[in-house]
Amino acid sequence: MIKVVILCPYPIGEAPSQRFRVEQYLSWLGTQHIHTTSYPFLSSRAWKIFYQSNKPLSKSFQILLGFIRRFMLLARLIYVDFVFIHREATPVGPPIIEWLIAKVLRKRIVYDFDDAIWLPNYSKQHRFIHRLKAYWKVKFIIRWAFRVSVGNDYLAKYASIYNQRVVVIPTTIDMDYHALPHAINRQKIPIIGWTGTHTTVEYLKPIVPSLEKLASIHAFEFVVISSEPPNFPIPKLRFVRWNKYTEIEDLSQFSIGVMPLEDTEWAKGKCGFKALQYMALGIPTIADNVGVNSSIITHGQDGFIATNREDWFEYLNSLLSEPSLGKILGANARTCIRNRFSVQANKEKYSALFTQ
C-alpha cells in the first residue's frame, strides 16, 4: 500500500480546481492500492468568509490557524510515501512547509497546478494579503518536487525550466458525473450560458455588444452561474447561484456555452475547464482562441473558436438560427471529452504519478 498525504488549499468539495484535478481521482487511487488522506489549509468555517469583501481580522486569524495545522501535520508525514501538493501548501508566505517536507523530511513531493500561479493574480477580496503571496516560491517548489503535474503545455514549458520530471495531465471531467441522463431537456427559449467564479465574470464584458445585437433578432436568455451576479449589464440576464448539488442540472439547461478570455499570460495558463464541462454535457461551445482552448476544441467540428469580436456574433447567430447545428457539435464534443479529457481516459496517467 502506497501512502499519500494531499495538501490542498480548500475544503473538500468546494473549489473547481481542486475537485477536478484532485478529488475526482481519489476513489480510483484507492482501487490501485494508493491510500490518500487530504488536509485542506482552509477549514469549512474559513472558506465561508474567505471570499467576502470584509472581515480582514477574521481572515488573518483563519490563515494563522491554517499555518498551525500545517506545522502540526509535519510529524505525521514521517510515515508516508508521497506528499501531493495542489497549488501550494500555504496561501501566503515563503515555501517553508514545502522546504521542510523536501529537505528535512526528505519526502517525495508531487506538485500539481493548473494556472500560471507564478504570476500575480488576485481578487479584490484578497488585496490585503496580495503582498504576502510570494509568487516567486513556485519555481522553488517545482525544483524540490519529485514529479510535477500540470494542466497544459504552457504550464509544462514553465515547469520544465526547473524540473525535467513534468507530466501534462489535463483538467478532466468525470463522464459518470457529467452524465446525459442527469441532464434536463433544453428549454424552448434558447439559453446562452456561462459558469465561473466572481473573479472571472469580467471576461464576459467583451461579448456584451454581440449579445446586444443578437437580442434585437433572437429570443434567448443569458444565464450566469456563479457565486455572485455580474456588476455590469448583460442583455436578457438571469443569474443562478452556483450550487454543487444542482450543478449538472443547472448547466444542462444551456443551449450554448460560452468561454470568452482575455489574451494574457495568466489566461494562457488556464486549462479550459468551462469548455470541458459544457462539452461533456453535449453543449455546443464557443471559446476565444486563447491558451489551451484551441487544443480542446476542433473548430467547426465540436465547437467554435473565436478569433475576434465579430466571430462571437457570427457563431452565436449561427447556433441560434440552426439548432440542428448545435446538436451535431454537441454530440461530437461529448465524444471528444470522453476520448481525451475524461477521468476515464487519464486515470492510469494519474496513478502513475505515485510510482518510482
C-alpha positions as CSV (number, residue, x, y, z in Angstrom):
1,M,0.0,0.0,0.0
2,I,1.4,3.4,-1.0
3,K,0.5,6.1,1.5
4,V,-0.1,9.6,0.1
5,V,-0.9,12.8,2.0
6,I,-2.6,15.5,0.0
7,L,-2.1,19.1,0.9
8,C,-4.8,21.2,-0.7
9,P,-5.9,24.8,-0.3
10,Y,-9.7,24.4,0.1
11,P,-12.2,22.2,2.0
12,I,-13.2,19.1,0.1
13,G,-15.9,19.5,-2.5
14,E,-15.8,23.3,-2.7
15,A,-13.3,24.6,-5.3
16,P,-13.4,23.6,-9.0
17,S,-9.7,23.4,-9.5
18,Q,-9.3,21.1,-6.6
19,R,-12.4,19.0,-7.4
20,F,-11.5,18.3,-11.0
21,R,-7.7,17.9,-10.6
22,V,-7.5,16.0,-7.3
23,E,-10.7,14.9,-5.7
24,Q,-12.4,13.0,-8.5
25,Y,-9.4,10.7,-8.7
26,L,-9.3,9.7,-5.1
27,S,-11.6,6.7,-5.4
28,W,-9.6,5.4,-8.4
29,L,-6.4,5.7,-6.5
30,G,-7.9,3.6,-3.7
31,T,-8.5,0.8,-6.2
32,Q,-4.8,0.9,-7.1
33,H,-3.7,0.4,-3.5
34,I,-2.8,4.1,-3.1
35,H,-4.2,5.3,0.2
36,T,-4.8,9.0,0.3
37,T,-5.6,11.4,3.2
38,S,-6.5,15.0,2.4
39,Y,-5.6,18.1,4.6
40,P,-7.1,21.4,3.4
41,F,-5.4,24.6,4.5
42,L,-8.7,26.4,5.0
43,S,-11.4,25.0,7.3
44,S,-15.0,24.9,6.3
45,R,-15.6,28.0,8.5
46,A,-12.7,29.8,6.9
47,W,-14.0,29.0,3.5
48,K,-17.3,30.7,4.3
49,I,-15.6,34.1,5.0
50,F,-12.6,33.9,2.8
51,Y,-14.2,35.5,-0.4
52,Q,-16.2,38.1,1.5
53,S,-15.0,41.7,0.9
54,N,-14.6,42.5,4.6
55,K,-13.5,40.8,7.8
56,P,-9.7,41.1,7.4
57,L,-9.1,40.2,11.0
58,S,-11.2,37.1,10.8
59,K,-9.4,36.1,7.6
60,S,-6.0,36.7,9.2
61,F,-6.9,34.6,12.2
62,Q,-8.1,31.7,9.9
63,I,-4.9,31.9,8.0
64,L,-2.9,31.7,11.2
65,L,-4.9,28.6,12.2
66,G,-4.1,27.1,8.8
67,F,-0.4,27.6,9.4
68,I,-0.7,26.0,12.8
69,R,-2.4,22.9,11.3
70,R,0.3,22.7,8.7
71,F,3.2,22.7,11.2
72,M,1.4,20.2,13.4
73,L,0.9,17.9,10.4
74,L,4.6,17.6,9.7
75,A,5.1,14.9,12.3
76,R,2.6,12.7,10.5
77,L,4.4,12.9,7.2
78,I,7.3,10.7,8.5
79,Y,5.3,7.6,7.6
80,V,4.0,8.5,4.2
81,D,5.5,7.7,0.8
82,F,4.4,10.8,-1.2
83,V,3.1,14.3,-0.4
84,F,0.9,15.6,-3.1
85,I,0.6,19.4,-3.1
86,H,-2.1,21.1,-5.1
87,R,-1.0,24.7,-5.9
88,E,0.7,25.4,-2.6
89,A,0.9,24.2,1.0
90,T,0.1,27.7,2.3
91,P,-1.6,30.7,0.6
92,V,0.9,33.3,1.8
93,G,4.5,33.5,2.8
94,P,7.6,31.7,1.6
95,P,7.6,27.9,0.9
96,I,8.7,26.9,4.4
97,I,6.4,23.9,4.6
98,E,7.5,22.6,1.2
99,W,11.1,23.1,2.1
100,L,10.7,21.1,5.3
101,I,8.9,18.3,3.5
102,A,11.5,18.1,0.8
103,K,14.8,18.9,2.5
104,V,14.3,17.9,6.2
105,L,11.8,15.1,6.0
106,R,13.1,14.0,2.6
107,K,9.7,13.2,1.2
108,R,8.8,12.8,-2.4
109,I,6.6,15.7,-3.5
110,V,4.2,15.5,-6.4
111,Y,3.4,19.1,-7.2
112,D,0.3,19.9,-9.1
113,F,-1.1,23.2,-10.6
114,D,-3.5,24.3,-13.3
115,D,-2.9,28.0,-13.5
116,A,0.1,30.3,-14.1
117,I,0.4,30.7,-10.4
118,W,3.8,32.3,-10.6
119,L,2.2,35.4,-12.0
120,P,0.5,38.0,-9.7
121,N,-3.3,37.5,-9.9
122,Y,-5.7,38.2,-7.1
123,S,-9.3,39.2,-6.4
124,K,-10.4,42.4,-4.8
125,Q,-11.3,40.4,-1.7
126,H,-7.7,39.4,-1.2
127,R,-5.9,42.7,-1.8
128,F,-4.9,42.8,1.8
129,I,-2.9,39.6,1.5
130,H,-1.6,40.2,-2.0
131,R,1.8,41.5,-0.9
132,L,2.3,38.3,1.2
133,K,1.7,35.9,-1.6
134,A,5.3,35.2,-2.5
135,Y,4.6,34.2,-6.2
136,W,8.4,33.6,-6.6
137,K,8.1,30.4,-4.5
138,V,6.5,28.4,-7.3
139,K,9.8,27.8,-9.1
140,F,11.5,26.6,-5.9
141,I,8.7,24.1,-5.1
142,I,9.0,22.8,-8.7
143,R,12.7,22.3,-8.2
144,W,12.2,20.4,-5.0
145,A,9.4,18.2,-6.4
146,F,9.9,14.5,-7.2
147,R,7.4,15.0,-10.0
148,V,5.3,17.9,-11.4
149,S,1.8,17.5,-12.7
150,V,0.4,20.4,-14.8
151,G,-2.8,21.0,-16.8
152,N,-1.4,22.1,-20.2
153,D,1.7,22.6,-22.3
154,Y,2.1,26.2,-21.5
155,L,2.4,25.4,-17.8
156,A,4.7,22.4,-18.6
157,K,7.0,24.7,-20.6
158,Y,7.5,26.9,-17.5
159,A,7.8,23.9,-15.1
160,S,10.4,22.2,-17.3
161,I,12.8,25.1,-16.8
162,Y,13.2,23.9,-13.2
163,N,12.4,20.2,-13.3
164,Q,12.6,17.6,-16.0
165,R,10.0,15.2,-14.4
166,V,7.0,17.1,-15.7
167,V,3.7,15.3,-16.7
168,V,0.8,17.0,-18.5
169,I,-2.5,15.8,-17.2
170,P,-5.3,17.9,-18.5
171,T,-8.0,19.1,-16.2
172,T,-10.6,16.3,-16.7
173,I,-14.3,15.5,-16.5
174,D,-15.8,12.5,-14.8
175,M,-18.2,11.3,-17.5
176,D,-20.2,9.3,-15.0
177,Y,-20.9,12.5,-13.1
178,H,-21.5,14.6,-16.2
179,A,-24.0,12.1,-17.5
180,L,-26.6,12.9,-20.0
181,P,-29.4,11.1,-18.0
182,H,-28.9,13.8,-15.4
183,A,-29.4,16.5,-18.0
184,I,-32.8,18.1,-18.3
185,N,-34.4,18.9,-21.6
186,R,-33.2,22.1,-23.4
187,Q,-35.6,25.0,-22.9
188,K,-37.9,26.2,-25.6
189,I,-36.2,29.6,-25.4
190,P,-32.5,29.0,-26.2
191,I,-30.2,29.7,-23.2
192,I,-26.7,31.1,-23.8
193,G,-24.8,30.3,-20.6
194,W,-21.6,30.9,-18.7
195,T,-20.3,29.5,-15.5
196,G,-17.4,30.6,-13.4
197,T,-16.3,32.5,-10.3
198,H,-17.0,36.1,-9.4
199,T,-13.3,36.8,-10.2
200,T,-13.6,35.7,-13.8
201,V,-17.0,37.2,-14.7
202,E,-15.2,40.2,-16.2
203,Y,-14.3,38.1,-19.1
204,L,-17.9,38.4,-20.3
205,K,-17.7,42.2,-21.0
206,P,-16.2,42.0,-24.5
207,I,-19.0,39.8,-25.8
208,V,-21.8,42.1,-24.4
209,P,-22.0,44.1,-27.7
210,S,-22.6,40.8,-29.6
211,L,-25.3,39.8,-27.2
212,E,-27.0,43.2,-27.5
213,K,-27.0,42.8,-31.3
214,L,-28.4,39.3,-31.0
215,A,-31.1,40.4,-28.7
216,S,-32.7,42.5,-31.4
217,I,-33.1,39.5,-33.7
218,H,-33.4,36.4,-31.5
219,A,-35.3,35.3,-28.4
220,F,-32.9,33.9,-25.8
221,E,-31.8,34.1,-22.1
222,F,-28.3,34.7,-20.9
223,V,-27.7,32.6,-17.8
224,V,-24.7,33.3,-15.5
225,I,-24.0,30.6,-12.9
226,S,-21.6,31.9,-10.2
227,S,-21.3,32.9,-6.6
228,E,-22.3,36.5,-7.3
229,P,-24.1,38.2,-10.1
230,P,-22.2,40.4,-12.6
231,N,-21.9,44.1,-11.7
232,F,-22.4,45.2,-15.3
233,P,-25.4,44.9,-17.6
234,I,-25.9,41.9,-19.8
235,P,-28.9,41.6,-22.2
236,K,-31.6,39.2,-21.0
237,L,-29.6,38.1,-18.0
238,R,-30.8,35.5,-15.5
239,F,-28.5,34.8,-12.6
240,V,-28.3,31.4,-11.0
241,R,-26.3,30.9,-7.8
242,W,-23.8,28.1,-8.1
243,N,-24.7,25.0,-6.1
244,K,-22.7,21.9,-6.1
245,Y,-25.8,19.7,-5.7
246,T,-27.6,21.2,-8.7
247,E,-24.5,22.0,-10.8
248,I,-25.2,19.5,-13.6
249,E,-28.9,20.2,-13.8
250,D,-28.2,23.9,-14.0
251,L,-25.6,23.5,-16.7
252,S,-27.8,21.2,-18.6
253,Q,-30.2,24.0,-19.4
254,F,-27.6,25.6,-21.7
255,S,-28.3,25.6,-25.4
256,I,-24.9,27.2,-26.0
257,G,-21.9,27.5,-23.7
258,V,-19.5,30.4,-23.9
259,M,-15.9,30.9,-22.7
260,P,-14.5,34.3,-23.6
261,L,-11.0,35.1,-22.4
262,E,-8.5,37.9,-22.5
263,D,-5.3,37.1,-24.3
264,T,-2.9,37.5,-21.2
265,E,-0.1,35.4,-19.8
266,W,-2.4,34.4,-16.9
267,A,-5.2,33.3,-19.3
268,K,-2.7,31.2,-21.4
269,G,-2.2,29.1,-18.3
270,K,-5.9,28.3,-17.8
271,C,-7.0,24.8,-18.6
272,G,-10.3,25.3,-20.3
273,F,-12.5,23.9,-17.6
274,K,-15.6,25.8,-18.6
275,A,-15.4,24.4,-22.2
276,L,-14.7,20.9,-20.9
277,Q,-17.8,21.0,-18.7
278,Y,-20.1,22.3,-21.5
279,M,-18.7,19.8,-24.0
280,A,-19.1,16.8,-21.6
281,L,-22.8,17.6,-21.4
282,G,-23.1,17.8,-25.2
283,I,-23.5,21.6,-25.2
284,P,-22.1,23.4,-28.3
285,T,-19.3,25.7,-27.1
286,I,-17.7,28.9,-28.3
287,A,-14.4,29.9,-26.8
288,D,-11.8,32.6,-27.5
289,N,-8.6,31.5,-29.3
290,V,-6.5,31.8,-26.1
291,G,-4.3,29.3,-24.5
292,V,-5.4,25.7,-24.4
293,N,-8.9,26.3,-25.9
294,S,-7.8,25.6,-29.5
295,S,-6.3,22.3,-28.3
296,I,-9.6,21.2,-26.8
297,I,-12.0,22.4,-29.5
298,T,-11.6,21.4,-33.1
299,H,-13.1,24.4,-34.8
300,G,-16.3,23.7,-36.7
301,Q,-16.3,20.0,-35.6
302,D,-17.1,20.0,-31.9
303,G,-17.3,23.7,-31.2
304,F,-16.2,27.2,-32.4
305,I,-13.0,29.1,-31.7
306,A,-13.5,32.9,-31.9
307,T,-10.5,35.0,-33.0
308,N,-12.2,38.4,-32.9
309,R,-15.3,40.1,-31.6
310,E,-17.1,39.7,-34.9
311,D,-16.7,35.9,-34.6
312,W,-18.7,35.9,-31.4
313,F,-21.8,37.4,-33.1
314,E,-21.4,35.1,-36.2
315,Y,-21.1,31.9,-34.2
316,L,-23.8,32.7,-31.7
317,N,-26.1,33.8,-34.5
318,S,-25.5,30.5,-36.4
319,L,-26.3,28.4,-33.4
320,L,-29.4,30.3,-32.5
321,S,-30.5,30.2,-36.2
322,E,-29.7,26.5,-36.7
323,P,-30.5,24.3,-33.6
324,S,-29.6,21.2,-35.6
325,L,-26.0,22.5,-35.9
326,G,-25.7,22.7,-32.2
327,K,-26.9,19.1,-31.8
328,I,-24.2,17.9,-34.2
329,L,-21.4,19.9,-32.5
330,G,-22.6,18.9,-29.0
331,A,-22.6,15.2,-29.9
332,N,-19.1,15.5,-31.3
333,A,-18.0,17.5,-28.3
334,R,-19.1,14.8,-25.8
335,T,-17.1,12.2,-27.8
336,C,-14.0,14.4,-27.7
337,I,-14.2,14.8,-23.9
338,R,-14.8,11.1,-23.4
339,N,-11.7,10.1,-25.5
340,R,-9.2,12.8,-24.4
341,F,-10.3,14.8,-21.4
342,S,-12.2,12.5,-19.1
343,V,-11.1,10.9,-15.9
344,Q,-11.6,7.5,-17.6
345,A,-9.1,8.4,-20.3
346,N,-6.5,9.8,-17.9
347,K,-6.7,7.7,-14.7
348,E,-3.8,5.5,-15.5
349,K,-1.5,8.5,-16.0
350,Y,-2.7,9.9,-12.7
351,S,-1.9,6.9,-10.7
352,A,1.5,6.7,-12.4
353,L,2.4,9.9,-10.6
354,F,2.9,7.8,-7.5
355,T,5.4,5.4,-9.0
356,Q,9.2,5.4,-8.7
